[in-house]
Amino acid sequence: MIKPIARNNKFFIKSVLIIAAISVLFLFGGINRTINSTIEQILSVARGELVPDTNIVIVDINKNDIDKITLPPINKNYFALLINSLQKTV
């Protein structure tokens, strides 16, 4: 009796299983976050402190800097060239 029902209603059964799985994930989502956080803390302590990468350079260019450098407005193409040249140096 179950085999004919399963053949005829595969979509229905899959839908019910998906809805059940999503419901379980919503109900027990907090537990999952707690477990992930605990494991992350344990691995962080075991790994030790990471040495930051010294090759990273952050360049902050704002409107005041642009106003100090040039009087006329700068075309967007020049910004693109600046970004391309900065990426090539990395």
C-alpha atoms as an extended CHARMM CRD file, in Angstrom:
* protein
*
        90  EXT
         1         1  MET       CA              0.0000000000        0.0000000000        0.0000000000  PROA      1               0.0000000000
         2         2  ILE       CA              2.8230000000        2.4080000000        0.7980000000  PROA      2               0.0000000000
         3         3  LYS       CA              4.7370000000        1.7680000000       -2.4410000000  PROA      3               0.0000000000
         4         4  PRO       CA              1.9150000000        2.9210000000       -4.7710000000  PROA      4               0.0000000000
         5         5  ILE       CA              1.3000000000        6.0080000000       -2.6390000000  PROA      5               0.0000000000
         6         6  ALA       CA              5.0130000000        6.8500000000       -2.6750000000  PROA      6               0.0000000000
         7         7  ARG       CA              5.2120000000        6.4540000000       -6.4400000000  PROA      7               0.0000000000
         8         8  ASN       CA              2.1630000000        8.6100000000       -7.0740000000  PROA      8               0.0000000000
         9         9  ASN       CA              2.9720000000       11.2900000000       -4.5590000000  PROA      9               0.0000000000
        10        10  LYS       CA              6.7490000000       11.6420000000       -4.6440000000  PROA      10              0.0000000000
        11        11  PHE       CA              6.4730000000       15.4070000000       -4.8810000000  PROA      11              0.0000000000
        12        12  PHE       CA              4.1500000000       15.5320000000       -1.8590000000  PROA      12              0.0000000000
        13        13  ILE       CA              6.4370000000       13.3530000000        0.2250000000  PROA      13              0.0000000000
        14        14  LYS       CA              9.5200000000       15.3980000000       -0.7380000000  PROA      14              0.0000000000
        15        15  SER       CA              7.6630000000       18.5960000000        0.1110000000  PROA      15              0.0000000000
        16        16  VAL       CA              6.6660000000       17.2840000000        3.5260000000  PROA      16              0.0000000000
        17        17  LEU       CA             10.2380000000       16.1820000000        4.2460000000  PROA      17              0.0000000000
        18        18  ILE       CA             11.6440000000       19.5590000000        3.1950000000  PROA      18              0.0000000000
        19        19  ILE       CA              9.1280000000       21.4240000000        5.3520000000  PROA      19              0.0000000000
        20        20  ALA       CA              9.9300000000       19.1390000000        8.2850000000  PROA      20              0.0000000000
        21        21  ALA       CA             13.6760000000       19.7080000000        7.8480000000  PROA      21              0.0000000000
        22        22  ILE       CA             13.2440000000       23.4890000000        7.6850000000  PROA      22              0.0000000000
        23        23  SER       CA             11.0460000000       23.3900000000       10.7880000000  PROA      23              0.0000000000
        24        24  VAL       CA             13.6880000000       21.4390000000       12.6950000000  PROA      24              0.0000000000
        25        25  LEU       CA             16.3590000000       23.9220000000       11.6090000000  PROA      25              0.0000000000
        26        26  PHE       CA             14.2710000000       26.8580000000       12.8280000000  PROA      26              0.0000000000
        27        27  LEU       CA             13.4490000000       25.1720000000       16.1190000000  PROA      27              0.0000000000
        28        28  PHE       CA             17.0230000000       24.1510000000       16.8980000000  PROA      28              0.0000000000
        29        29  GLY       CA             18.9100000000       26.9940000000       15.2040000000  PROA      29              0.0000000000
        30        30  GLY       CA             20.0530000000       28.4760000000       18.5220000000  PROA      30              0.0000000000
        31        31  ILE       CA             21.6920000000       25.2150000000       19.5310000000  PROA      31              0.0000000000
        32        32  ASN       CA             23.5630000000       25.1120000000       16.2400000000  PROA      32              0.0000000000
        33        33  ARG       CA             24.9000000000       28.6540000000       16.7480000000  PROA      33              0.0000000000
        34        34  THR       CA             26.0030000000       27.8080000000       20.2850000000  PROA      34              0.0000000000
        35        35  ILE       CA             27.8510000000       24.6990000000       19.1350000000  PROA      35              0.0000000000
        36        36  ASN       CA             29.5320000000       26.6000000000       16.2780000000  PROA      36              0.0000000000
        37        37  SER       CA             30.5980000000       29.4040000000       18.6070000000  PROA      37              0.0000000000
        38        38  THR       CA             32.0350000000       26.9700000000       21.1570000000  PROA      38              0.0000000000
        39        39  ILE       CA             33.9860000000       25.0330000000       18.5270000000  PROA      39              0.0000000000
        40        40  GLU       CA             35.2730000000       28.2880000000       17.0330000000  PROA      40              0.0000000000
        41        41  GLN       CA             36.5300000000       29.4390000000       20.4410000000  PROA      41              0.0000000000
        42        42  ILE       CA             38.2440000000       26.1000000000       21.0980000000  PROA      42              0.0000000000
        43        43  LEU       CA             39.9740000000       26.1700000000       17.7100000000  PROA      43              0.0000000000
        44        44  SER       CA             41.0020000000       29.7950000000       18.2240000000  PROA      44              0.0000000000
        45        45  VAL       CA             42.6300000000       28.9760000000       21.5660000000  PROA      45              0.0000000000
        46        46  ALA       CA             44.3500000000       25.8940000000       20.1090000000  PROA      46              0.0000000000
        47        47  ARG       CA             45.6230000000       27.8180000000       17.0710000000  PROA      47              0.0000000000
        48        48  GLY       CA             46.9240000000       30.7740000000       19.0380000000  PROA      48              0.0000000000
        49        49  GLU       CA             47.1130000000       34.3960000000       17.9470000000  PROA      49              0.0000000000
        50        50  LEU       CA             47.4770000000       34.9810000000       14.2320000000  PROA      50              0.0000000000
        51        51  VAL       CA             50.1540000000       37.3390000000       12.9550000000  PROA      51              0.0000000000
        52        52  PRO       CA             48.5170000000       40.0550000000       10.8360000000  PROA      52              0.0000000000
        53        53  ASP       CA             49.6210000000       40.4580000000        7.2350000000  PROA      53              0.0000000000
        54        54  THR       CA             51.9340000000       43.4640000000        6.9060000000  PROA      54              0.0000000000
        55        55  ASN       CA             51.4870000000       43.6770000000        3.1250000000  PROA      55              0.0000000000
        56        56  ILE       CA             48.0090000000       45.1910000000        3.4060000000  PROA      56              0.0000000000
        57        57  VAL       CA             47.7750000000       48.9240000000        2.7900000000  PROA      57              0.0000000000
        58        58  ILE       CA             44.5550000000       50.8570000000        3.2790000000  PROA      58              0.0000000000
        59        59  VAL       CA             44.2370000000       54.0590000000        1.2950000000  PROA      59              0.0000000000
        60        60  ASP       CA             41.4680000000       56.4570000000        2.2490000000  PROA      60              0.0000000000
        61        61  ILE       CA             40.7150000000       59.1040000000       -0.3670000000  PROA      61              0.0000000000
        62        62  ASN       CA             37.8220000000       61.4120000000        0.4240000000  PROA      62              0.0000000000
        63        63  LYS       CA             36.3960000000       64.5710000000       -1.0650000000  PROA      63              0.0000000000
        64        64  ASN       CA             38.6360000000       66.8530000000        1.0130000000  PROA      64              0.0000000000
        65        65  ASP       CA             41.7660000000       65.1030000000       -0.2850000000  PROA      65              0.0000000000
        66        66  ILE       CA             40.5850000000       65.4150000000       -3.8660000000  PROA      66              0.0000000000
        67        67  ASP       CA             39.7820000000       69.1100000000       -3.3680000000  PROA      67              0.0000000000
        68        68  LYS       CA             43.2960000000       69.7080000000       -2.0320000000  PROA      68              0.0000000000
        69        69  ILE       CA             44.9380000000       67.9420000000       -4.9760000000  PROA      69              0.0000000000
        70        70  THR       CA             42.9900000000       69.3450000000       -7.9350000000  PROA      70              0.0000000000
        71        71  LEU       CA             40.7920000000       72.2970000000       -8.7010000000  PROA      71              0.0000000000
        72        72  PRO       CA             38.6620000000       70.9380000000      -11.5720000000  PROA      72              0.0000000000
        73        73  PRO       CA             36.4500000000       67.8940000000      -11.0180000000  PROA      73              0.0000000000
        74        74  ILE       CA             38.1340000000       64.5610000000      -11.6710000000  PROA      74              0.0000000000
        75        75  ASN       CA             36.6810000000       62.2660000000      -14.2950000000  PROA      75              0.0000000000
        76        76  LYS       CA             35.6210000000       58.7800000000      -13.2000000000  PROA      76              0.0000000000
        77        77  ASN       CA             38.0890000000       57.3050000000      -15.6850000000  PROA      77              0.0000000000
        78        78  TYR       CA             40.9630000000       58.7410000000      -13.6660000000  PROA      78              0.0000000000
        79        79  PHE       CA             39.6330000000       57.0260000000      -10.5490000000  PROA      79              0.0000000000
        80        80  ALA       CA             39.4940000000       53.7660000000      -12.4950000000  PROA      80              0.0000000000
        81        81  LEU       CA             43.0970000000       54.2550000000      -13.6170000000  PROA      81              0.0000000000
        82        82  LEU       CA             44.1310000000       54.9570000000      -10.0360000000  PROA      82              0.0000000000
        83        83  ILE       CA             42.4390000000       51.8010000000       -8.7650000000  PROA      83              0.0000000000
        84        84  ASN       CA             43.9450000000       49.7140000000      -11.5720000000  PROA      84              0.0000000000
        85        85  SER       CA             47.4230000000       50.9940000000      -10.8270000000  PROA      85              0.0000000000
        86        86  LEU       CA             46.9780000000       50.3000000000       -7.1180000000  PROA      86              0.0000000000
        87        87  GLN       CA             45.8300000000       46.7460000000       -7.8700000000  PROA      87              0.0000000000
        88        88  LYS       CA             48.8150000000       46.1070000000      -10.1510000000  PROA      88              0.0000000000
        89        89  THR       CA             51.2570000000       47.0490000000       -7.3860000000  PROA      89              0.0000000000
        90        90  VAL       CA             49.8120000000       44.3540000000       -5.1490000000  PROA      90              0.0000000000
